[in-house]
Amino acid sequence: MKTAIWLYLFIFVAFFDLHAQYPILSPFALSLGAAPSFIGLILGVYSITHLPGNLIAGYGVDKYGSKSFIVFSLIVAGIVLIFQSKVTDPWDLLVIRSISGFVLAFLSPACLSLLAKLAKDRIHQGKLMAGNGLVHTMASVVSPAAGAFLVAKLGFSTSFMLLGWGLIITGVLAFFGIQEKKLLQQAVALPEHADPHLPSAASGLSGEDGTIPWLFYGIPLALSCSQGILFFELPLVKESQGSILTSGILFSLVSLGALVTLSLLFLSKYSPFIRVVIGSLALALIFFGMSVNWMIPLFASLFLIGMAKGIIYPAIASALASVTSASRYGRVFSLLSISFSVGAFLGPILAGQLRLQTSPYFLAFLALMIALTLLPYRTLTTASA
């Protein structure tokens, strides 16, 4: 349990730093003279440079363990963020963000893999994944508004400097706080496919050959694509224009909504696959409503988006962990991170290029519906039987 608390701390700090930048990166890039389409590239390149890092982390975590990757990711990302505080040109910001995306790509697979190994059984594993989602959400609740407040009071440069030192200090704590060798000696080997809601390889997420169908990764890809579109669009909507603080509050509303559904612990009793499908469908419908300017105000819509995210994110991690052996956690969660990275890259790019031709929210709706249409629904019908 002590290791889980340490991991939750590192996840909290890392995602606090990441989400604190969401409402301030676009205005910061604008202050450097970047055009809206170039801002989309700046936001997207962070995610695309996740890919080589995710690939390295996938095999590296399984072979060498998680601790070194966690420490490296936190400390180097902090150093990069300090350099970001000195940037004066949009192209320099693009380079810095690409480096930051690479080094932080190791953190999520390493933390998720170590969390999964802490579990005593599949139910406990699901609770640990839900705890990861809860910590992630708590960080994202306060961080956008906190980042906007920091910039309002201290300016861009000092804010990035403080966030960078926060990551470095957390990386040092990770070096002393994670006792991975001792943990692995005490770890319990969980049987594969032990989730009562995912009874066998034929009826769970795993395919006939025991692997996870590639089409399942379309859901996290579409999910992160829709979120990338939202994060690009929010600082530019009329409600937040001219006010970084208001933009930060809008981002926090999404996280507050997620916090509500993450607090509903009884949801973990239901099949994670069913939760993924229902949550994704609800999210798609919300984006469609926003694209046609439905009667629900923006603040309420963002809260509903957060509630859907609170259902989907822990369910995806639980579903993957429940059908994966401990020796492959690193690779599976690295593939999950790759899916998130590709989607997060495509989202801002699409929004930046097409926002004058169509509503970016409709693009988010379209991405989610395509992913849902391509899902292997035999999993749902047999798991529900």
N, C-alpha and C positions, 0 to 999 in steps of 0.2 A: 504493500500500500504506500510505503514511503517513496518508492521509486515512481509510482503513478503520480503522486503529488508533485514530485520534481518535474516529471514530464509535462504535467498540466501547467506548471509554472512557465516552462520554456515555451510551450505552445501559446500560452497567454501573451507573453512578452513579444514573441515573434509576430503573432497576428495583430497585436496592439500596434506595433510599429508599422505593419503593412497597411492596416485599415486606416490608421491615422493619416496616411499619405493620400488616400483616395480623394477627399474633398479639396486637397491643396495642390496636387500634382498638375491638374489642368490649369488652374490660375497661375501656378509657378511657371509652367511652360509658356503661357500667354505673356507673362511678364518678361520672358526672355525673347519674345518676338515670334513664337511658333504659331503656324497656321493651324486651324482646327483639324485638317486632315493629317498634319504632322503630329499633332497631339495624340491622335488615334494610334499612330505608329509608335510613339513613345510608350503609351500604355500597353500596346500589344507586344512589343519586343521583349518586355519583361517576362511575359508568359512563354514566348517561343524559345527563349534561351533556357527555359526550364528543361527542355527536352533532353539535351545531352547530360545535364545534371541528373535528371530522373533515371536515364538509362544506366549511368554509372552507379547511382545509389541502389538501383534494383538488385544488381548482382553483388555490389560491394557490401551492402547491409547483410545479405544472406551469408556472405563469406567471412566478413571481418567484424560484424556486429554493428550496433547503432551509435555507440557513444562517440567515437571519433568523428563521425559524420555530423552529429548534432553540434559538437563543440566547434568544429571547423565552420559549419554553416553560420552559426550565430556570430562568431568573432569576426570572420571575414566580411559578412554582410554589414556589421556595424562599422567597420573601417571604410567600406564602400560608401555607406551613407554619410560619413563625415566628409569624404571627398565630394559627395553630391552637394553639400552645403556651400562649396566654393564654385559651383558651376555658374558660368555667365553666358553660355551659348547653347541653343537647342540641340545641336549635334553632340555636344559634350554630354548633355543630359541623356540623350539617346544611348550613348556608349556606357555611361554609368548605370543606367537602368538595365541594360543588357547583361552587364557583369553581375549586378545584384540578383537578377533573375536566375542566373546560373548557380550562384553559391547558395541561394535559399532553396533550390530545388532538392537538396539533400535532406532538408529538415523534416518534411512531412512523411516521406516513406520510412525514415529512420524512427521517428516517434511512433507512428502507427504500428510498425513492426514490433517494437519493444512493448507497446501497450498490449498488443494481441498475445504476446508471450507471457504476460503477467496473469492471464486469465486462468481460473481454476476449472471452469467449464464453459460451455457455449453461452449460457445465460449470463454468466459473469463477464464474458467477453463482450456481449452485446451492451452490457451496462457500461463497460470501460469505453466503448466506442461512443455511446451516448454522452458519457462524461467529456470525451474529447470535443464532441459537438457543442456541449454546453459551455466549456471553457472558451472555445473558439468564438462562440456567440457573445459571451460576456465581454470578451476583448473587443469585439466589433461593435458592441453597444456603445461603449464609452469612447473608443478611440477616434472615430470620425469627428465627433464634437470636440474632443480633447485636442486633436491635431489642428482643427480650425481655430480653437481658442489660443493655442500656442502661437500660431502664425499671426493672429490678430494682436497679440501682446508682444511677441518677440521678433516677428519677421520670419521669413523663410529660412535664412541661413542658420540662425540660432536654433530653430525648431529641428531641422535636419541633424544638426550637431548633437542635440540632446537625445534624439531618437537613436542615433548611431551609438552613443556611449551606453545607452540602455541595453542594446544588443550585445555589446562587448562584455559588459559586466555579467549579463546572463550567461554568456558562453563560458566565462571563467567559473561561475557557479556550477554549470553543467559538468565541467571537468572534475570537480570535487564531489558533486552530488550524486552522480550516477554510478552505482556499483554493479556494472553489467555482468561481470564474470560470476559474482556471487548470485545474482538473479538467475542466470542461465542454469546454474547448478541446481537451483531449487525449482526450476520451471516444470510444470506438468505438461506432458505431451497429450494434446487433445485429439480425440478421434475425429477423422474427417466426416463431414456430412451428419454431424450429430444433432443438428437443429431439428426439433420435431416438426417444424414448419417446412423444412427442406429435407425430406426424408432420404433421398438417395441421389446418386449421380444422374440417374435418368430423369428425376423429377425436380432437382434443384437447379442452381445456376450452372452447374458443371454439365458439359456436353457428354456425348456418348464416349468420348475418349478420356473423360475425367478432367478436361480443361474447361475454362469459363468461355462461353461464346463471345466472340469479338463484338457482336452487335450490342451486347450489354453495355460496353464502354461508350456507346453512343449517347447514353443518358447523361453521364457526367460531362461529356464533351458539350452536349447541347445546354446543359445546366450552366456550365461556366461561360459558354458563349452568351447566353441570355443575361448573366450577371455582368459580363464585360460590357455589353450594350447598355445596361442600366447604369453602371458606374461611369461610363463615358457621358451618358446623357444627363444625369442628375445635376452636375454643376452648371449645365448650360440651359436648364429649363428656367422659365420666367420667374418661378417662385424663389430661385436661389441666385439669380443673376445679380451681381453687385454685392453679394454677401457670402463670404466663405463660411461664416458661422452657420447661416441657414442651410447651406449645402451640407455641412457636417451633421446637422440635426436630421436632415432627410436620410442620410446614410444610417444614422443611429436608429431611426424608425424601423428600417428593415431588420436590424438585429434585435430590436425589442420584440418584433413579431416572432422571430425564430426562438427567442427565449421562452415565449409562451408555450409553444408546442414541444420544445425540448424539456420543459418542466412536467409534461404529461407522461410520467414514467410508465403508465399502463400501456402505452403504444408499443413498447418493446416486446409485448406478449404476442403481437401479430407478426405474420410473415414479413420479413424485411423487403422481399420482392414486391408484395402487395403494397407496402408503404411507399416504395419507390414509384410505382405506377400511379397510384392515387395522388401522391404529392406532385408529381410531374404534370399530370393532367390538370390539376388545380392551378399550378403555376402558369401553364400555357394559357388557360382561360383568363387569368388575371391580366396577362400581357395583351391578350386580344382585346379585352375590355379597355385597357389603357390606349391601345392603338386606335380605337374608334371613339375615344373621348367619352367613355361611359359616365354615368351620373356620380359614381363614387369618387370623392376627391382624392388628390394625389397622396395626401398623408395617409389616408385609410388604405389606399392601394398598396403603398409601400409596406404597411404593416401586414397586409395579407400575403404579400410576396415573402416576407420574412417567416410567416407561419408555415408556408409551403416548404421553404428551405429547411426549417427546423424538423420537418418530417423526412425530407429526402436525404440530407447529408449523412446522418448517423445510420440510416437504413442501408445506404450503399456500402458503407464500410462494414457493417454487420453482415450483409449478404455475402460479400467477398471473403471475409474472414471465416465464415461458417462453412465454406466449401473448399478451404485451402489448408494445406498442411503447413506446419510451423516453418519448415525448411524453405518454403516458397513465399512467405509473407512479404519479404523485401521486393521481390519481382512483381507480385500482384499489386501491391500498393504503389510501386513505381509506375506501373501501367495506368493505375487510377490517376496518379499525379500528371502523367503525360496527357491523359484525356482532358483533365482540367486545364492544363497548360495550353493545349491546342485550341480549346474552346475560348479560353480567356484571351488568346491572341486574335482569333477571328472576330470576336465580338466587337471590340473597339474599332478594328479596321473596317468592318462592314458598316458600323454606325457612322464613322467619319466620312466614308465615301458615299453612302446612300441616304443619309438623313434628309437630304433635300428632295429625293425622289419618292420616298415612302417613310412611314413611321418606323423608327428603329424598334419600337415595341412590337410591331408586326413581325419583324425579322426574328425577334426572340420567340414569339409564338410559333413561327414556322419551324424554327430549329427544334424546339421541344416536341412538336407534333410529328416531325419526321422521325426523330429518335424513338418516340413511342410506337409509331407505326412499324418500325423495323425490329422491335423487341421480339425475342422468341417466346411467344405467349403460351407455348406448351408448358413452360415453367409455372406460370400462374395457375393454369387450370389443374395441373396435377398437384401443385403444392396446396391448393385450396380444397382438394378432394378429401 
